[in-house]
Amino acid sequence: MGRSDLTPLTRVDILILTASALLGAVLALATDREYVVTHGQNFSAVNPHRQLPVRLQLHRHTMIRVAHDGSAALTVLGIGLTLVAFRPRSDDGRPRRKGPGDVAAALTTALALAFAVRWAFEAVIRPPTPPLAPNGAFPLGVYLNLYGYWVEARPQITAAVTGAWSVLALLGFWRRDAGRSDRLGRRLGAAWFALWGVQGVVYVLAWY
Amino acid sequence: MAVAAAESRGTFPMRLPRVRFTIFDAMALVAATAFGLAAARGIDPGGFWPRPGFFLRWLFFGPSTCLAAAWAAGLLLLSAVRPPRLRNRLLRQPGLAACVAALASMAFGFLGFVGYIGVHTEPPNALSMQPAGAYWFAAYQRTSEFVIGAWVGLWITGRWSAGRNWVDRAGRAVGLFWIVQFAYAGVGVALNYVLRSF
């Protein structure tokens, strides 16, 4: 199917995607700032990776920032794409068939919202001075900051997209080019995989 | 020709024979159960029985994970011995799709952990040998997300066609286990913490 045969994006779609891209950029910058402030102060003092060569430490920090800032941007973009793919359209009554890109966008939204519920729930019930487990950790296990959100949410979203795409491909249900939003969604899924690769580079550079 | 084209689209217009539950199926499932229990005991002998106060955690993260994996493999094997057309139809139903997703995630997780052990740099004085439980945890760590992804994918693309046969129902039960485990990991742990605080 050629590029011109795809279902075009309307003006409202482009508006939604632009707004989500801007919001994603803001969230990525906020995540980056929080990481630099909280980890930068401890960079040489209590950082367990301080025994590594400085060059490796810097590479590791750069990769982590790319992974987490990218997760923030991709999540908001995914929510925007979900709105574009699933919003009701008045032009033709027939719903467009959804493809793997739409699935990736929907999973990004669903998993990000599911984890946000957990995050908010633990933020509400967390006492001011939380009791510690025997190993010294807070028993609920979620770090209530932006960085902690992406540490947990990104692998979940990537795994869900991998699961969906694996099953669609293995069972012969993979149908490409259902529309421009599907094509963008496939790029979104590919970007999640790329961030997985970035995280892999972090593992190779230095222990997590 | 028309049937093959319809099957490639995921629709099955022809009536297929019933999926009977035979003695061979029962024997295979008993064998899968035995294998799962033996694996659970081998992987984590200390966690085979629940500790007081940790029943729900044991229920979702204990030997049940090995049992769910063994049943997923068993159901796939049982569908593999059916006639080709029936097998293809079963494989495209959500029950066996969940089993495929679960086993694929375990393969991904296990190989990823082995790769991680192989290439990552260790802190000084770290133990590079990992217990069997660490490999198993890495294998099933993302299984819930894989199953959720598989089912959401089938549903959104319009391919969700639940079958009225025991293989699909059993597969859906296995998939449901992983989804409930995901929900428990999300809010159940926190809820348990709140309930115990009162």
Interface residues (C-beta under 8 A of the other chain):
Chain A: P48 Q51 L52 R97 K98 G99 P100 D102 V103 A106 L107 A110 L111 A114 F115 V117 R118 F121 E122 I125 P139 L140 G141 P155 Q156 I157 A159 A160 V161 T162 G163 A164 W165 S166 V167 L168 L170 L171 G172 F173 R175 Y203 V204 L205 A206 W207 Y208
Chain B: S8 G10 L91 R92 A97 V100 A101 A104 S105 F108 Y116 V119 H120 T121 E122 P123 P124 A126 R142 E145 F146 V147 I148 G149 A150 V152 G153 L154 I156 T157 G158 R159 G186 V187 V189 A190 Y193 V194
